[in-house]
Amino acid sequence: MTEELRSAVRALIASPLMGSEMESLGGVRRHRQELERFFGDELGYRLDASQPGLARLAKVPGPGHQPRGLVRNKKQFTARQYTLVCLVLAAVETAGERTTAGRLFQEVATRAASVEGFAFSTAVGADRRTFIQAVRAVQAMGVLELAEGEEERFARAEEGADALYRVDRDRLALIPTTSAPPSLFSSPEELPADRYPETEEGRVRRRRHRVMRALVEEPVVYLEDLEKEEVDYLNSQRSRLERLLREKVGLTLEVRAEGWAAVDEDRELSDISWPEYSTQHAAALRICDELRRRRLTGGAPVWPEEEVVAFVAGLAAEYAGYWRQDAETDAGAAVLTWEAVQVLEDLRLVIRLPGGIAARDAAGRFASSAPPEPVLPGVQESL
């Protein structure tokens, strides 16, 4: 495989909706047939690169997938924000080549009135600000481009304030990746799942696709994520999978007793680069390190919530002047704690349990300091 083809594979995995602003699009279009064959055969993904200036890799969730969704100011979007994003997309679909914030706002308000249990008013300042957050999320998808105007002034409802947007209708059409038109179904639950024929060939394809999706897309694949026949397939095809991941995707497969991890040594494919020099990432590393220490020294498997918050509050005092200032308050320490825990959850290193958190096996792979000597016989490092 040429380096350009491998780079195109990696670019599509990292950015499944790709526009002409990305340098990799040229390589994707030059190697379109090889990419369609690779993604279709090995992962069961459909690649649409038929339109000039656009490429869409239609991914399907694999085993162990934990959707993270949209983020604003390091916080996950709420259900209300997601609803508004969908309403903005629906409003854009009926717009022309250009539209304004004012027209979108009125259209969203009209559509929101038909959504049962969803209150939205053009007279409420908070609704106006949340609307602009949704518009910016749609901009990040490349569907809208701000041409002129000031969104912040519109959000504050200043007199005469508005914003003009260009609409990319081709990109909008590629946003949905369902296996059938959503308009044919009355609810998301009715949408057909990824289907395979009930034949031996169908079962083989399903098994191969699920295993490869897990290895390529997830930070860690645990034994419990896979069905027994998938574990058997992974073990029996290990050499092939190692070669495929290395040559086609540039990943190195690590195999341990508890599971597998396909490691990207260039740190380009993940949307979470960790550890990093940010307050919540530093706190996450120290939490991970403490969980590791507790396990090796015979501590209780579940670390109580209040103790985790107290631990982070102690770190905030230790790093006073280096961490963000609000971390030194009780409320700030609590917020920082769960931001850090969310990082570790996304990386599949910890799990939240009733009353606290517990380390998952892959947490043993990370440490901010040398581990203490085990005091219990038989305790060893995990994945």
N, C-alpha and C positions, 0 to 999 in steps of 0.2 A: 504493500500500500504506500502511495506517495505521501509525503508530508502534508501536501495541500489537501488531500482527501481526508487524512486523519484530522487535520485542523477543521475541516468542514463538518465532520462528525461531531467533534467537540463543541463547535460553535452552535450547532442545532440543538444539542442536548442542553447547553447553557441558556440559549435564547431561542425557544421553539417558534416564536413569531419574529421573523427577521425581515428588516426593510433595507432599502438601498443605502441607509446611513451606516450600515455595518460593512466593513471591508470584506468579511468572510462570504458575503452573498455571491460574489463572483465565483469563488471556488465551489459553492453549493450548486450554482447553475451549471458550471462546467462538468461537475461530477454527479449530475442529477440522477442518472440511471443507476450508477453504482450505489448512491446513497439510498435511493428508493428500495433497491434490492436488499441492502444491508439492514436497514431499519425494518423493512417488511418481514424478512426472513428471521432475523434474530430477536427482535423485540416486539413485532406485531404493531409497529407504528406506521401510520400513513403520512407520506411526505407529499405536499402540494407545492411545487415550485414552477407551476405552469405560467404564472403571471410575471412579467418583467418587474423587477424591483421588489419582489416579495417572495418569501418562502415560509411555509407553515408546517411544522412537525406536530402531528396530532398524537399527543401522548395518551397513554392509558395507565391509570394507577396500578402499581404492582403490590406484591405482598409487603406488609409492614409500613405501607405508605401513611404518613401523617401530614395531611394538608396544612400549610402554614398561612396561605392566603396573602392578602394585601396588608401592608404595614404603613402607618403614618406616625412620624415622630417616635419610632421604635415601639409603637403599640399596634396590636392586631386590630384590624377593622372590626367593628361591631356589626350585628345583624342589620341594624338600621343603615349603616354606611353602605353595606353590600346591597341592600334594597335600592338605595339611591343610585348606586353605580349602575345597576341593571336598568333602572328607570331612565337614567341619562343615556345609556346605550340605545334603549328603545326610542327615546326622543330623537337622538341623532339619526337613527335609521329613517325617519320620516323627513329629515331636513334635506336641504340641497347640498351644493358644494361648499357653501358657507352658512354659518349660523351665528347667533349671538348668545351671550349668557342670559340675557333677558328672555329671549324666545325659548331657550331650553328650560329656563326656570318655570315659565308658565306652562309649558308642555309637561314637565315633570309633575307639577302640582295637579294638573288635570288627571294624569295617569295615576298618581298616588291616591286620589279620591276613590278610585275603584279597587284599591287594595284593602281588603278587610283587615281591620285592626291597626292600620298604619296611618298615623296622624301626621299631616304635613301641611304647613301653611306658608304662603308667601309673605304674611305679616309677622312671622316669628323670626327674630334675628338669628337664633341658634339653627333653625332650619336652613336659613340662607347660607350660613357658614358651612354647614354640613354638605349642602348642595355643591359648594365650590370645592370641597374636599373630594367629592365624587367626580366632579368634572376634571380635577387634576389627576385622579386615578385613571380616567379614560384618556387623558393626554399622555400619561406614562405608557399606555398601550399603543400609542401612535395613531389613534383614531382621530383625535382632535389636535390641532396645532394653533396656539395663540398667535393671531396675526397682529392685533393691536388692541389697546385698551388695558384696563387695570382691574384684575380680578379682586384684589383686596378692597378697592373702593366699592365695587359691586357688592361684596360680602358685607360691607358696613352700611349698605343701602344709601350711599351718598347720592345726592341729586344729580341726575344725568349720567351717572357712572354705568358703563357697560363694557363688554369685551367681545371682540370679533374673532371667530375661529374658522380655520380651514378644516374641512371634513375629508378624511381619507376613506372613501367608501369601499375600496378594494380590501383594505386592511380590516375594516369593520366586518365584512363578509367572512373573513377567515377566523374571527374570534371564536365562534362555537366549534367544538371538536367532537360533537356527539356522533354516534354511528347512524343516527336517523334524524330527520328534521324535528326539532323540539316542538314545532307547532302541531305535530300530529298527535301529541300526548297531552293529557290534562294535568299531569303533575310530574315532577322530576323522578319520582319513584317508578313511573311507568316507562321511562327511557330504557331501551334494551341495553343490557350489559355486553361486554366483549364476548362474542359468541364463537364457538368452534363446533364443527360437525361431530356427531357422536360416532366417530370412527377412530381407529388406532392412530391414523395420521393426525386427526384433529386433537387427540389427547397428547400426542408427542409435541405438536406445535404449541399447544397451551402451556405445557410444562416448560418448554424451552423459553417461551416468551416471558412467563412469570419469573423464572429464575434470573434471566438477563435483566429484566426491568428492575428487579430488586437490587441486583449487584451494581447496576449503572446509576440508579436514581437515589438509592438510600445510603445514608452515611454508614450504617451497620445493618447487616442481615443476621438476625438471630435464628437459631434452630426452630423456635416456636412460630416464626413467621411463615415457614414453608410446610407444605403437606409432605407426608412421608415419601411419596414417590418423587417429589421435587428434591428432597434431600438426597435420595438415592441417585437421582440424575446428576445433581451437582457433584457428588463425590465420584461418580463413575466417569463424568466428563470433565474432571478438574483440569487436566492438561489442555484440553481443547479450549475451555473457558479462559484459562490463564493466558493462552496465546492470543485468543480473540480479543480479550480486554486490553492486552498490552499493544497488539499491533493495530487494532482498529480504533481504540478509544484512548490509548495512552494511560491505562490504569494498571496498577500492580495489585494482584489478588493476595490478600493475607488470609490465612486459614488457621483458625484456632478451634479448640474443643467446643466452644459455645456458639460459634458462628463464623461469619466471613465479613471482610471489608475490602472493597475495591478502592485503593488509595490513589488519589491524584497528587503526585508529588509537586506538580506545578501550581496547585491550589487555584485552579481557574474554573472548575466546573461547579463548585458549590456556591450557593447564594449566601452561605454563612462561612466566613473565614474566621477560624478560631484556633488558638487563642489570638487576641488582638489587644492593642493598647487602648481600651476603652473601659470605663468604670464597670459596666455590667459584665463585660467579658473577663476582666480581672477578677471580679467577685465570683464569676462562674468557675474560673480555674481554681480559686481557693476553696470553693464549696466542693468541687470535684476532688481536690486533694484531701480535704478533711473527711469526705465520705470514704475515700480509699484508706486513710489512716484508721478510721473507726472500724472498718472491716478487718484490717490486718491485726488490730489490737483487740479484737473480740467484742466490739461495741454492738449495740442493738442494731438490727438491720434497717429499722425505720428511724430516721432522724426527725424528732418532733418539730412541727412548724415553728413554735415559739423559740426553740433552741437555734434553729437555722437563722431566724431573724436576729437573735441576740448575737450570733456569730458574725453576721454581716455588719451589725452595728459596731462590734469590736474592731472589725477591719476598717470601717470608716474612720474610727478614731486613730487607728494605726497609720492610715494613709491620709490623715488630715492635711489639707493643702494640695493634695494631688488628685483626689477624687472630687466629684462634683459636690458642691456645698450642701445640698439638701440631704445627702446621704448621712449626715451627722445627726439629723433629727430622727425621732422615733418613726414618724410617718415616712420619711424619706428612706430610711433603712428597710422598712417593710416593702416599699415599692421596688427598691433596688434588688431586694432578695428575690422577688418573684420575676423580675426581669432576667436576673441571672439564671434562675431555675428554668425559665422558658428557653433560654439559650441551650441549656443542657438537655432539656426535653426534645428540642428540635434536632439535636445531634444524637438522640437516642442513648444518652449516657445516664440519665436518671429517669425514674418513674414516680409520679405522684401517687401516694396511697392515702387512705383515710388517716388524717392526723399528721402527715409528714411526707418525707421523700426518702427514696432508697436508691442506691447505686445500681446501675445495670452493669453487666459484665464488661462492656467496652470501656467503662470509666477507668479501669485499671491501666489503660493505655496512656493516660495523661497524668502528669504530676508537675506541681510547681516547685517541688523540693524532693530530696531523696526520701524514699519510704522508710518508715520505722521498721525495726526488726519484728517479724511476727512473733506473737507470744502463744499462739495456738498451734498445735501440731497439724500439719497437712494444709495449712492456709498458703495458697500460692497466688501469684499474679494471674489475672484473667486476661481476656482479649484486650 
